[in-house]
Amino acid sequence: MGPPPPFPPLRSTLKILLCSHRFSPDIGGIETVSALLANEFARAGHDVRVLTQTREDDGRTWPFQVVRSPSSRELLRHTGWCDVFFQNNVSLQTAWPAFLRRKPWVVAHQTWLGATVGPATWKVRLKRLLLRFAHNIAISPAIAGDIGAPSIVIGNPFDASVFRLLPDVPRDRELVFVGRLVSDKGVDLLLAALGQLASRGSRPRLTVIGTGSEEAALRSQAVTLGIAAQVDFAGMLTGEALARSLNRHRLIVVPSRWAEPFGVVALEGIGCGCVAIGSDQGGLPQAVGPCGVTFPNGDATALAAAVAGLLSDDTRMAQLRSAAPAHVREHSAASIATAYLRIFARAIGGQAADTPAGK
């Protein structure tokens, strides 16, 4: 006989309790990932309940039960029901019933566990202690190194049914940014890079998709740099409208100043046929993968060089774009949910949680 399989087989139907502190109708990365995973678990035939602190009901019909703002008694009751207690980002507010009910506890870590600077708070120290009893999933190697407990690295999913190639949309623009217009996201760096290119006679067009507190300052910066005519502030776009806009562009730029934990927006752009440029700290390089290039965080000159280099090299662009199908398949909701279900099987089967970080 050969060696036993690394993961025990799944039961035909699991009772999965998914705790997502925020959920639809809130909009954000964790909310999106929680919905994608819950939908895929349900599609695979498992019984799913989502617990969330988001009170507002969006009126949508989900293929699973959504329990909003549960009381302590409800938390205990639903935890008693489940086969596996899954937190999409650790929360002390909802973790305690898993210990009382002695349920397998799986935690997906979507961001840095504590402040990136300064001493850890008592809550962070307590989380690090308790996580040694959990089966931990990190969305990137960078996050795995931050947790302080062994973990498995599984990247985040994106909605490939929305963010896909649309052959009827002409790819007639060069650059697109999607995100909040705040200093951490680095739009000012992108504008500075375009200013450098303009001084050399190159004027690629940029679409800025999103809103935020820095919009007025960014518009003013574009005027000061003499590039306002080539920058379109398009406001907020979501769903199909966003996918159609992404399909119009050759490059998606994610110039974050801070170390992004992952970077689903890069996957969304890649799924729509863009080549990606991203800053090189945190988990963003894993989201970009073989479908783009990275540059040092905060370096506008390096960003300008990356933009100019790609836009002038159709062969390189084609090579990077050819890697997209495999990369987006790896990060499809179905593929990522299957990887999570294997971790659930390990947790339910009582296998040790101290698996080294890795693919």
BELJO-V596671 format. One record per backbone hydrogen bond with DSSP energy under -1.0 kcal/mol. CO is the residue of the C=O (numbers start at 1). NH is the residue of the N-H. If there is no record, write none. Layout:
<<CO | NH> <CO | NH>>
This chain:
<<14 | 47> <15 | 83> <15 | 84> <16 | 49> <17 | 86> <18 | 51> <19 | 88> <21 | 53> <23 | 26> <28 | 32> <29 | 33> <30 | 34> <31 | 35> <32 | 36> <33 | 37> <34 | 38> <35 | 39> <36 | 40> <37 | 41> <38 | 42> <39 | 43> <40 | 44> <41 | 46> <42 | 45> <47 | 16> <48 | 65> <49 | 18> <50 | 67> <51 | 20> <52 | 69> <65 | 50> <67 | 52> <71 | 75> <72 | 76> <73 | 77> <74 | 78> <75 | 79> <76 | 80> <77 | 81> <78 | 82> <84 | 17> <85 | 106> <86 | 19> <87 | 89> <87 | 108> <91 | 95> <95 | 98> <96 | 100> <97 | 101> <98 | 103> <104 | 85> <105 | 135> <106 | 87> <107 | 137> <108 | 89> <109 | 139> <121 | 125> <122 | 126> <123 | 127> <124 | 128> <125 | 129> <126 | 130> <127 | 131> <129 | 132> <130 | 133> <131 | 134> <135 | 107> <136 | 152> <137 | 109> <138 | 154> <140 | 144> <141 | 145> <143 | 146> <143 | 147> <152 | 138> <158 | 160> <159 | 162> <159 | 163> <162 | 164> <166 | 169> <170 | 172> <173 | 250> <174 | 251> <175 | 207> <176 | 253> <177 | 209> <180 | 182> <181 | 214> <182 | 185> <183 | 186> <184 | 257> <184 | 258> <186 | 190> <187 | 191> <188 | 192> <189 | 193> <190 | 194> <191 | 195> <192 | 196> <193 | 197> <194 | 198> <195 | 199> <197 | 200> <197 | 202> <198 | 201> <205 | 175> <206 | 232> <207 | 177> <208 | 234> <209 | 179> <211 | 181> <212 | 215> <214 | 218> <215 | 219> <216 | 220> <217 | 221> <218 | 222> <219 | 223> <220 | 224> <221 | 225> <222 | 227> <223 | 226> <227 | 230> <228 | 231> <230 | 206> <232 | 208> <235 | 210> <238 | 242> <239 | 243> <240 | 244> <241 | 245> <242 | 246> <243 | 247> <245 | 248> <246 | 249> <248 | 173> <250 | 275> <251 | 176> <252 | 277> <254 | 279> <258 | 260> <260 | 283> <263 | 266> <264 | 268> <265 | 269> <266 | 270> <267 | 271> <268 | 272> <269 | 274> <270 | 273> <275 | 252> <276 | 293> <277 | 254> <278 | 295> <283 | 287> <284 | 288> <285 | 289> <288 | 291> <291 | 276> <293 | 278> <295 | 280> <296 | 299> <299 | 303> <300 | 304> <301 | 305> <302 | 306> <303 | 307> <304 | 308> <305 | 309> <306 | 310> <307 | 311> <308 | 312> <310 | 313> <313 | 317> <314 | 318> <315 | 319> <316 | 320> <317 | 321> <318 | 322> <321 | 324> <323 | 327> <324 | 328> <325 | 329> <326 | 330> <327 | 331> <329 | 332> <331 | 158> <332 | 336> <333 | 337> <334 | 338> <335 | 339> <336 | 340> <337 | 341> <338 | 342> <339 | 343> <340 | 344> <341 | 345> <342 | 346> <343 | 347> <344 | 348> <345 | 349> <346 | 351> <347 | 350> <353 | 355> <358 | 153>>
